[in-house]
Amino acid sequence: VIGIPIDEDGLDVGALEQVLARHEVKLCALQTACQNPTGQDLAPERRERLGELAVERNFFVLEDGVYSDMRFAGESPRPLRELAPGHVVYTGSLSKTVGGGLRLGWAAARGPIFERLATLKLETDFHTNTLSQHMAARFLASGGYERQLRKSIPFYRERRDALMDSLERHLAGEYRAQRPNGGHHVWVTLDRPLNERDLYTEALRHGVSFTPGGVVSVERPAQSHLRLSFSLVDPPELDEGVKRLARAIREVRRRDRHAARMPVS
Ligand SMILES: Cc1ncc(COP(=O)(O)O)c(C=O)c1O
């Protein structure tokens, strides 16, 4: 697996081109909308170029749209699959919008890869529960999905905004974070790096948890990142969580300063 950097415009397709020049790439997996962990979208010109590259260089793209309907801001971009239908496998899921416990998702693909995927799925788990699939199909056909989104989007948007406000309240001047267009997470970069593992342990001691950036990166990141999830936590708890996280950051920095002053024996 080769990591491709991402920025506020999504996957860096120029960096992907450099990888394509050196490696035989079989599959490029990405989320084009409301990406986990950054919550950002792939910019239209990058989308077009990626579609062209997939066709020219003949590799598959796995376009994971799992968060694409959990959108708080911005227009839904056209799926990449529209640009290169024979080269893109699109996947979606009810996990992030309706309920993770349903364990239901779908894939859209064209050509021999579709049959191959269906066979692989059968070999892997002997089918997903048929009753829950029928229930989900009725739910989707009845307009229930759209009604659910109309309720859940403002619910999660409030939590996103609360988390962004709490970060400003307790960590101002110490971090960078773009307001996510959608999804369940805020991707935080600390201005001054520290050891993510030490911070994780210290944060747990303060009763708060997060996903260290290294866990969701293919290569070891040069900076310190934290993925903070707001979906399960109400605004007062989010504020308390960020307050505790800020305390944990200060404690790790204090220890680092102390260690730097200790004589080397
Ligand atoms: C980016 C992304 N894709 C796919 C999934 C998996 O979704 P499902 O619960 O439908 O397996 C997740 C869940 O965490 C996710 O974050």
The ligand as an SDF file (V2000), in Angstrom:
LIG
                    3D

 16 16  0  0  0  0  0  0  0  0999 V2000
  -14.3090    5.6510    5.1470 C   0  0  0  0  0  0  0  0  0  0  0  0
  -15.1020    4.4620    5.5700 C   0  0  0  0  0  0  0  0  0  0  0  0
  -15.4690    3.5500    4.6640 N   0  0  0  0  0  0  0  0  0  0  0  0
  -16.1900    2.4640    5.0190 C   0  0  0  0  0  0  0  0  0  0  0  0
  -16.5600    2.2690    6.3350 C   0  0  0  0  0  0  0  0  0  0  0  0
  -17.2810    1.0050    6.6900 C   0  0  0  0  0  0  0  0  0  0  0  0
  -18.6320    1.1200    6.6050 O   0  0  0  0  0  0  0  0  0  0  0  0
  -19.5480   -0.1400    7.0130 P   0  0  0  0  0  0  0  0  0  0  0  0
  -19.9370    0.0660    8.4400 O   0  0  0  0  0  0  0  0  0  0  0  0
  -20.7010   -0.0590    6.0810 O   0  0  0  0  0  0  0  0  0  0  0  0
  -18.7280   -1.3820    6.8440 O   0  0  0  0  0  0  0  0  0  0  0  0
  -16.2070    3.1870    7.3120 C   0  0  0  0  0  0  0  0  0  0  0  0
  -16.6010    2.9580    8.7110 C   0  0  0  0  0  0  0  0  0  0  0  0
  -15.9810    3.3240    9.6280 O   0  0  0  0  0  0  0  0  0  0  0  0
  -15.4550    4.3240    6.9230 C   0  0  0  0  0  0  0  0  0  0  0  0
  -15.0920    5.2580    7.8180 O   0  0  0  0  0  0  0  0  0  0  0  0
  1  2  1  0
  2  3  1  0
  2 15  2  0
  3  4  2  0
  4  5  1  0
  5  6  1  0
  5 12  2  0
  6  7  1  0
  7  8  1  0
  8  9  2  0
  8 10  1  0
  8 11  1  0
 12 13  1  0
 12 15  1  0
 13 14  2  0
 15 16  1  0
M  END
$$$$
